[in-house]
Amino acid sequence: MKISLRWLANYIEIEDYFSKTAELSALLTAAGLEVEGIEDLAKQFDHVVIGNILKKEQHPGADRLTLCQVSTGEGRVHQIVCGAKNHNEGDNVVVALPGAVLPGNFVIKQSKIRGVDSGGMLCSKKELGLVDDGVDGIVILPKDAPIGVAFAKFSGMNDILFELKVTPNRADCLSHFGLAREIACLLNREVKFPIESLIEDGGSTRDQMKLELRATDMCPRYTGRGIAGVKVGPSPAWLKTQLESIGMNSINNVVDVTNFVMMELGQPLHAFDASKLQGRTVIIDKAVAGEKFVTLDGTELTLDGSELTIRDSERAVVLAGVIGGKNSGVDESTTEIFIEAAYFSPSAVRRSSRKFGIETDSSYRFARGTNPEAVPLALNRAAQLIQKVAGGKIFGDAYDQYPNPIKRETIEISLQTLSDRLGIRVDGGEFESWMKRLGCDVKLKGETAQGPTWTVLPPLFRWDLGVDMDLVEEYARLHGYQHIPETIPALASAPAVHDPIFTFESRVRRLLQAEGVLQALNYAFVSRQFQQTLLGDVERLAAVGLRAVKEPVALINPLNEEINVMRTSLIPGLVKNVIHNSRQGNPFGRLFEVGSSHFRTGDASYGQEARLAFAYWGAREDLWNKDSVAQPVFAVKGAVENTLRELGIKKWKWVQVTKGAPEFLHPGQTAALQFEGQLVGYIGSLHPALAEEHKIREACALAEFNLEKLASNQPRPVTYTPISKMPSVDRDLAFVMPKELAVGDVESEIRKAGGELLKDIRVFDVFEGASLGAGLRSVAFRLLFQSADTTLEDQAVNDIRDKVVGAVSEKFKITLRA
């Protein structure tokens, strides 16, 4: 949020900090209101001043240029070449002198234009970086504009802006007056609000408009006042400048006033065109289920009946606290308006805002909690300013429906509690002082041997103060965290032993990082629709050893539709990572994630399952290294196998999955991992249809495993096997086999028949061709034999080879390739 220091100065004496912005920034940041940036607006207008055109002549070398003699005061006259057509002798203009740097990094220098010296530039609004009002040419200032004065000072742009990061609990600081109140507390200064007395010179609001407050639970307080005879049009310069300085666009004088008051007091308002309200009626009630509502920006919403709306006698005209309707907005033809200022329940506004994905400045404030006591003040302030900038007569008999006034409960706290919780001796008088400066009503309840006890009544604008610990935190914040000494806590007992799964997960992370895989950290919340569409039939996940649930755990109050359920798999998050990287032009990536899948185990019970998942896409390629692996699925397979070996796991194998593979995987490139007799997950290539749908142009592989099952009997003892000093012997075997026969099954049989002397098996060639016959392929295996204590004779190796060939040929009915 942007804050203007000159705007703040209307409510608190703060001019002394205009030259000490770093000091003020440090003060606010230490108090929990982080200052993310400071911008001095005047700097962008260095060497830009007010000038007067003394003389205007035709440029001697160009028909479309003029040669002007421009005074900037105190006898200084500058010759400036200008290409605009709207200026004359005697006009006051904005002059950028040599040394100025205008928006777009446009540097003004002493130069020659068509052979004539030019010492500056006469500026248009566009060249000054101001909002263009459609006027063609340079800025012509009023006759009384002071010659020689800096343009920043004349235009009110000699301001300093603070970019604040306001935490969700400090809604009271989402306005200039609210921040002034906070600074007044920190500096122990007086804060004031300069409101003038309201002149009610119109008719009766109650005669102009009927009002019914029905949904008092969602709208505890509603006020409204009419104004007749307004003239809607552009806002005056001071109002435009004030709003534009903090990044808000000027719309028209009436709407600008409502925005100004919102940024001034933190209370959002809305102005209706009273003539557009059917039945001259305003009703605060829930929506009608199924009705359509068109917002100010033209978006059509379908309401389900749970939303709070402002209605006339026939339809909804405002989604309360969120956005106004197109059917009642103020426009240039408006002459009579009805202004509302209300306190809406934060939960009601938050639900509507999240449901439709609409966040406005109003909903941002209402959802965090506004001040119900400030509602009539904001209404009258807005009426007063509208009359000032748009004319009209203010109606009396304003509505103020507040049937059940909101009250705060007192908080009881003792000096002993403060001291015990903070670990320091708290001064009671200082605590009382800080609480009163916050606006709390503090009363002494009693004295004990440990010190006094107080009852504290927080102001309504501080919704975050509800229990005694809130006051402890508030005192620590205001007194200064630097005054709390650092101490090492006493260790009364030995640290708890780490959970085995936590230890195992940490080890897996280290091993995969050593493999060169980057760790992804995704939210456990995902989109229900995206997850369902991606995973498809979840029963297929159960078939490969993962827990599958058809109905995910839904969030009661999701932030938006993109994160409305708990994930049942890690794959949706990783696929989104792949999509994002692919769209950002990153054609290669290796990711793994360790996390939990979530599910319901009963009507009110929930469970989770630790998972390990991978997403690989693309192939590494550069000038020195080219990845020869065409499919990332083999790279994932290698990383998984290396990790299993490092974990001491020996009994595992890949099982081909042809039918019933997860729907998001390629049906011909999917395998399940069998670990000690049970399936624990899968590996495979992303389905081509999904890759096409999400425009993933690189080959992509996915894998997911049950980490809890892999963690069984961990850590496993590491056994030392001495390296043999004897030479190894290899033999190559090429079998002609049906394409549907899994190579892994053949490899298992070779290993079984090869015995202890067979140390390693590698597939080094796969051939398919017409010479082999339809449906056949040749797979070549390299077998490595080695003894620990003797040199192997050729005959011994050949005997084992023959045994292997016989076993494989008999079991699979396949032959060696000739």
Salt bridges, closest charged atoms under 4 A:
ASP16 OD2 - ARG189 NH2 2.79
GLU57 OE2 - LYS55 NZ 3.12
ASP91 OD1 - LYS143 NZ 3.90
ASP133 OD2 - LYS125 NZ 3.24
ASP172 OD2 - ARG170 NH2 2.85
ASP172 OD1 - ARG462 NE 3.85
GLU182 OE1 - ARG170 NH2 2.82
GLU182 OE2 - ARG477 NH1 2.71
GLU200 OE2 - ARG225 NH1 2.81
GLU212 OE1 - ARG214 NH2 2.95
GLU264 OE2 - ARG381 NH2 2.82
ASP285 OD2 - ARG214 NH1 3.56
GLU291 OE2 - ARG311 NH1 2.71
ASP304 OD2 - LYS355 NZ 2.89
GLU307 OE2 - LYS355 NZ 3.12
ASP312 OD2 - ARG315 NE 2.77
ASP331 OD2 - LYS276 NZ 2.83
GLU336 OE2 - ARG280 NH2 2.81
ASP400 OD2 - ARG221 NH2 2.78
GLU412 OE1 - LYS445 NZ 2.41
GLU430 OE2 - HIS479 ND1 2.95
GLU432 OE1 - LYS436 NZ 3.82
ASP464 OD2 - ARG462 NH2 2.77
GLU474 OE2 - ARG462 NH2 2.87
GLU474 OE2 - ARG477 NH2 2.47
GLU505 OE1 - ARG509 NH2 3.83
GLU551 OE2 - ARG528 NH1 2.66
GLU562 OE1 - LYS576 NZ 3.11
GLU593 OE2 - ARG567 NH1 3.12
GLU609 OE2 - ARG611 NE 2.61
ASP627 OD2 - ARG590 NH2 3.88
GLU641 OE2 - LYS637 NZ 2.88
GLU641 OE1 - ARG645 NH2 3.84
GLU676 OE2 - ARG716 NH1 2.54
GLU704 OE2 - ARG611 NH1 2.91
ASP732 OD1 - ARG782 NE 2.87
GLU747 OE2 - ARG751 NH2 3.42
GLU749 OE1 - LYS752 NZ 3.85
GLU749 OE1 - LYS811 NZ 3.38
ASP760 OD2 - ARG762 NE 3.00
GLU768 OE1 - LYS739 NZ 3.16
ASP794 OD1 - ARG731 NH2 3.55
ASP802 OD1 - ARG801 NH2 3.12
